[in-house]
Amino acid sequence: MIVNWPGGLLALQAAVGSASAPITAAPKDWAEAWCRIVATDGFYPVTHKRDPDDGQRWSTTVVQRLAAASARLAAALNASSTGR
């Protein structure tokens, strides 16, 4: 879905950059969020082939997850540079 993002990588970067994502401190919360996503009906297609509409269907999730991961990475890097 990322490789075929409408408008390309720059469009995806813009979407992620404008998304807000709460930073949760516990990796357990990150894992639980992903478990809820992958348990969603249709996430793993029975045919093992992606539907052409999957990009649109999952676009919000992709942007939210990338924004959250970016925020967590930035927080970790900032903490490491300040010695916390």
GROMACS elastic network, one bead per residue, 0.5 to 0.9 nm:
[ bonds ]
;  ai    aj funct       b0    kb
    1     4     6  0.52766   500
    1     5     6  0.59134   500
    1    54     6  0.76771   500
    1    55     6  0.54219   500
    1    56     6  0.89540   500
    1    58     6  0.83057   500
    1    59     6  0.80382   500
    1    62     6  0.82470   500
    2     5     6  0.50624   500
    2     6     6  0.88871   500
    2     8     6  0.82979   500
    2     9     6  0.77453   500
    2    12     6  0.77377   500
    2    55     6  0.83074   500
    2    59     6  0.90000   500
    2    62     6  0.79776   500
    3     8     6  0.74587   500
    3     9     6  0.76383   500
    4     7     6  0.84475   500
    4     8     6  0.68343   500
    4     9     6  0.86804   500
    4    55     6  0.79247   500
    5     8     6  0.51892   500
    5     9     6  0.68503   500
    5    11     6  0.76407   500
    5    12     6  0.66373   500
    5    55     6  0.72952   500
    5    59     6  0.85570   500
    6     9     6  0.84364   500
    6    11     6  0.71819   500
    6    12     6  0.79476   500
    6    55     6  0.85958   500
    7    10     6  0.70560   500
    7    11     6  0.51646   500
    7    12     6  0.75178   500
    8    11     6  0.55092   500
    8    12     6  0.65201   500
    8    13     6  0.88466   500
    9    12     6  0.50211   500
    9    13     6  0.60775   500
    9    14     6  0.85680   500
   10    13     6  0.50179   500
   10    14     6  0.61767   500
   10    15     6  0.86370   500
   11    14     6  0.51057   500
   11    15     6  0.62320   500
   11    16     6  0.86819   500
   12    15     6  0.50412   500
   12    16     6  0.61307   500
   12    17     6  0.84018   500
   12    63     6  0.75718   500
   13    16     6  0.51738   500
   13    17     6  0.59054   500
   13    18     6  0.85746   500
   13    63     6  0.89058   500
   14    17     6  0.50119   500
   14    18     6  0.61993   500
   14    19     6  0.86688   500
   15    18     6  0.53637   500
   15    19     6  0.63195   500
   15    63     6  0.65481   500
   15    67     6  0.88153   500
   16    19     6  0.51663   500
   16    20     6  0.81732   500
   16    62     6  0.87217   500
   16    63     6  0.52467   500
   16    64     6  0.71595   500
   16    65     6  0.88621   500
   16    66     6  0.64971   500
   16    67     6  0.52304   500
   16    70     6  0.86352   500
   17    20     6  0.79679   500
   17    63     6  0.89412   500
   17    67     6  0.70336   500
   18    67     6  0.86147   500
   19    63     6  0.71600   500
   19    64     6  0.67625   500
   19    67     6  0.62788   500
   19    68     6  0.88957   500
   20    64     6  0.76782   500
   20    67     6  0.68281   500
   20    68     6  0.78783   500
   20    71     6  0.89042   500
   21    64     6  0.66321   500
   21    65     6  0.82065   500
   21    67     6  0.58032   500
   21    69     6  0.86568   500
   21    70     6  0.88925   500
   21    71     6  0.70219   500
   22    67     6  0.89667   500
   22    68     6  0.66870   500
   22    71     6  0.79201   500
   22    72     6  0.89945   500
   23    68     6  0.65552   500
   23    69     6  0.86408   500
   23    71     6  0.64345   500
   23    72     6  0.60976   500
   23    75     6  0.83436   500
   24    27     6  0.78171   500
   24    29     6  0.68024   500
   24    30     6  0.75523   500
   24    68     6  0.86772   500
   24    72     6  0.78611   500
   25    28     6  0.87099   500
   25    29     6  0.77867   500
   25    30     6  0.87212   500
   25    72     6  0.81461   500
   26    29     6  0.54158   500
   26    30     6  0.69729   500
   27    31     6  0.62752   500
   27    32     6  0.85931   500
   28    31     6  0.51579   500
   28    32     6  0.61419   500
   28    33     6  0.86356   500
   29    32     6  0.50685   500
   29    33     6  0.61550   500
   29    34     6  0.87064   500
   30    33     6  0.52153   500
   30    34     6  0.64387   500
   30    35     6  0.87306   500
   31    34     6  0.51732   500
   31    35     6  0.61574   500
   31    36     6  0.87408   500
   32    36     6  0.62893   500
   32    37     6  0.86998   500
   33    36     6  0.52632   500
   33    37     6  0.64331   500
   33    38     6  0.88898   500
   34    38     6  0.61383   500
   34    39     6  0.84112   500
   34    65     6  0.87449   500
   35    38     6  0.53181   500
   35    39     6  0.60289   500
   35    40     6  0.87270   500
   36    39     6  0.51928   500
   36    40     6  0.65052   500
   37    40     6  0.53455   500
   37    41     6  0.89265   500
   37    43     6  0.74565   500
   37    61     6  0.83009   500
   38    41     6  0.80663   500
   38    42     6  0.86442   500
   38    43     6  0.57014   500
   38    44     6  0.72774   500
   39    42     6  0.84632   500
   39    43     6  0.70699   500
   39    44     6  0.84746   500
   40    43     6  0.57022   500
   40    44     6  0.84199   500
   41    44     6  0.76338   500
   41    45     6  0.84795   500
   42    45     6  0.52786   500
   42    46     6  0.77941   500
   43    54     6  0.87787   500
   43    58     6  0.87246   500
   44    47     6  0.85639   500
   44    48     6  0.69576   500
   44    49     6  0.86453   500
   44    50     6  0.84399   500
   45    48     6  0.51457   500
   45    49     6  0.63281   500
   45    50     6  0.66877   500
   45    51     6  0.81658   500
   46    49     6  0.78015   500
   47    50     6  0.80371   500
   50    53     6  0.81919   500
   50    54     6  0.65256   500
   50    55     6  0.89074   500
   51    54     6  0.53479   500
   51    55     6  0.82614   500
   52    55     6  0.68579   500
   52    56     6  0.84191   500
   53    56     6  0.54846   500
   53    57     6  0.61362   500
   53    58     6  0.86889   500
   54    58     6  0.58510   500
   54    59     6  0.79992   500
   55    58     6  0.54955   500
   55    59     6  0.56455   500
   55    62     6  0.89455   500
   56    59     6  0.51682   500
   56    60     6  0.80586   500
   57    60     6  0.76342   500
   57    61     6  0.84891   500
   58    61     6  0.52380   500
   58    62     6  0.61282   500
   58    63     6  0.87055   500
   59    62     6  0.50955   500
   59    63     6  0.62017   500
   59    64     6  0.85634   500
   60    63     6  0.52162   500
   60    64     6  0.60638   500
   60    65     6  0.85421   500
   61    64     6  0.50922   500
   61    65     6  0.59808   500
   61    66     6  0.84237   500
   62    65     6  0.53144   500
   62    66     6  0.60810   500
   62    67     6  0.84665   500
   63    66     6  0.52385   500
   63    67     6  0.59929   500
   63    68     6  0.85441   500
   64    67     6  0.50947   500
   64    68     6  0.61057   500
   64    69     6  0.85801   500
   65    68     6  0.50929   500
   65    69     6  0.60937   500
   65    70     6  0.84924   500
   66    69     6  0.50694   500
   66    70     6  0.60001   500
   66    71     6  0.85365   500
   67    70     6  0.50628   500
   67    71     6  0.61409   500
   67    72     6  0.86282   500
   68    71     6  0.51220   500
   68    72     6  0.61837   500
   68    73     6  0.85901   500
   69    72     6  0.51218   500
   69    73     6  0.61077   500
   69    74     6  0.85511   500
   70    73     6  0.51178   500
   70    74     6  0.60836   500
   70    75     6  0.85606   500
   71    74     6  0.50986   500
   71    75     6  0.61208   500
   71    76     6  0.85967   500
   72    75     6  0.50886   500
   72    76     6  0.61450   500
   72    77     6  0.85993   500
   73    76     6  0.50806   500
   73    77     6  0.61098   500
   73    78     6  0.84929   500
   74    77     6  0.51171   500
   74    78     6  0.60032   500
   74    79     6  0.84681   500
   75    78     6  0.50900   500
   75    79     6  0.60235   500
   75    80     6  0.85275   500
   76    79     6  0.51130   500
   76    80     6  0.61327   500
   76    81     6  0.86645   500
   77    80     6  0.50960   500
   77    81     6  0.62224   500
   77    82     6  0.87709   500
   78    81     6  0.52090   500
   78    82     6  0.64140   500
   78    83     6  0.87136   500
   78    84     6  0.86806   500
   79    82     6  0.52912   500
   79    83     6  0.61562   500
   79    84     6  0.51039   500
   80    83     6  0.51146   500
   80    84     6  0.60226   500
   81    84     6  0.77940   500
